[in-house]
């Protein structure tokens, strides 16, 4: 699982981000120096942002690098913190199961009807829409692993 998360993070955080930077830089140079922007650069950048976001979610969760609001958590006991994390992972799993399910439906609909973007360059929406359920599904697997680990920790502390 860690290899998949790391691979998607490199794709999303490295390859896609680099492609976005190059595309936007070239578009700005083309627009201001040559007075000829790259048509479709905005739409392509939007698609790439979807991949960058969803492909890095599971790796971020695996490293526990998420932003946490610790106003209440800091006042809990260590066991209370574990319970709070367990509940958070459970509800995160439920949310991303729904996002995965709806993402699959949306991507299938986009494929079936040939949905395209509006603008000068018409691009199919299916490739961008399929990135959502892929990244969300991997995050669901990560949440399941975190829930199992949290359950073991809670049971281990209760036995002690």
C-alpha positions in Angstrom: 0.0 0.0 0.0 2.8 2.4 0.8 4.3 1.9 -2.6 1.1 2.8 -4.3 0.6 5.9 -2.1 4.2 6.9 -2.7 3.9 6.4 -6.5 0.7 8.4 -6.7 2.3 11.1 -4.6 5.2 11.3 -7.0 2.8 11.5 -9.9 0.6 14.1 -8.2 3.1 16.1 -6.3 6.0 15.8 -8.7 5.0 15.1 -12.3 1.7 16.8 -12.4 2.8 19.9 -10.4 5.9 20.2 -12.7 3.7 19.9 -15.8 1.4 22.6 -14.4 4.3 25.0 -13.6 5.8 24.5 -17.1 2.4 25.0 -18.8 1.5 28.1 -16.8 5.0 29.6 -17.3 4.9 28.9 -21.1 1.4 30.4 -21.3 2.5 33.6 -19.4 5.6 33.9 -21.7 3.5 33.3 -24.8 0.9 35.8 -23.7 3.1 38.7 -22.7 6.1 38.3 -25.1 4.5 36.9 -28.2 0.9 38.1 -27.6 -0.3 34.6 -28.3 -1.6 32.6 -25.3 -1.7 28.8 -25.3 -5.3 27.9 -26.0 -6.7 25.4 -23.4 -3.9 26.1 -20.9 -6.5 27.0 -18.2 -8.6 23.9 -18.8 -5.6 21.6 -18.8 -4.3 23.2 -15.6 -7.7 22.7 -14.0 -7.6 19.0 -14.9 -4.1 18.6 -13.6 -5.1 20.3 -10.3 -7.7 17.5 -9.8 -5.0 14.8 -10.2 -2.5 16.7 -8.0 -5.0 17.0 -5.2 -6.6 13.5 -5.2 -3.3 11.6 -5.9 -1.6 13.1 -2.9 -4.4 12.5 -0.3 -3.5 9.0 0.7 0.2 9.7 1.1 -0.6 12.7 3.2 -2.9 10.7 5.4 -0.3 7.9 5.7 2.2 10.3 7.1 -0.4 12.0 9.3 0.5 15.4 7.7 -3.1 16.6 7.6 -3.9 19.9 9.2 -5.5 19.3 12.6 -7.5 21.6 14.8 -6.1 20.8 18.2 -8.2 23.2 20.3 -10.1 20.3 22.0 -7.7 17.4 21.3 -4.9 18.9 23.4 -7.1 18.6 26.5 -7.8 14.9 26.0 -6.0 12.0 27.6 -3.9 9.8 25.3 -6.7 7.3 25.1 -9.2 10.1 24.3 -6.9 11.3 21.5 -6.8 7.8 20.1 -10.6 7.5 20.3 -11.0 10.9 18.6 -8.6 9.9 15.8 -10.5 6.6 15.4 -13.8 8.4 15.0 -12.2 10.9 12.6 -10.9 8.1 10.4 -14.2 6.3 10.5 -16.1 9.4 9.3 -13.4 10.2 6.8 -13.8 6.7 5.4 -17.6 7.2 5.1 -17.2 10.5 3.3 -14.6 9.2 0.9 -16.6 6.1 0.1 -19.4 8.5 -1.0 -16.9 10.6 -3.0 -15.5 7.5 -4.6 -19.0 6.1 -5.5 -20.2 9.5 -6.9 -16.9 10.0 -8.7 -17.3 6.7 -10.5 -20.8 7.6 -11.4 -19.8 11.0 -12.7 -16.9 9.7 -14.7 -19.1 7.0 -16.2 -21.7 9.6 -17.1 -19.0 11.8 -18.6 -17.7 8.9 -20.7 -21.2 7.8 -21.8 -22.4 11.3 -23.0 -19.0 12.5 -24.2 -19.0 15.4 -21.9 -16.6 18.2 -22.9 -15.4 21.5 -21.5 -16.7 24.8 -22.7 -14.2 27.3 -24.3 -11.9 27.7 -27.2 -10.6 24.2 -26.9 -13.1 21.5 -26.2 -11.5 18.8 -24.0 -13.2 15.6 -22.8 -14.0 15.7 -19.0 -13.7 12.0 -18.5 -9.9 11.9 -17.9 -10.2 14.5 -15.1 -13.3 12.9 -13.6 -11.7 9.5 -13.4 -8.9 10.8 -11.2 -11.3 11.6 -8.4 -12.4 8.0 -7.7 -8.9 6.6 -8.1 -7.4 8.9 -5.5 -10.5 8.6 -3.2 -10.4 4.8 -3.4 -6.7 4.7 -2.4 -7.5 7.1 0.5 -10.4 4.8 1.6 -7.9 1.9 1.7 -5.6 4.1 3.9 -8.5 5.0 6.2 -9.3 1.3 6.6 -5.7 0.6 7.5 -5.7 3.5 10.0 -9.0 2.3 11.5 -7.6 -1.2 12.0 -4.4 0.1 13.5 -6.4 2.5 15.8 -8.7 -0.4 16.9 -5.7 -2.5 17.8 -4.2 0.3 19.7 -7.4 0.9 21.6 -7.8 -2.8 22.4 -4.2 -3.0 23.5 -4.6 -0.1 25.9 -7.8 -1.5 27.3 -6.1 -4.9 27.9 -3.2 -3.1 29.8 
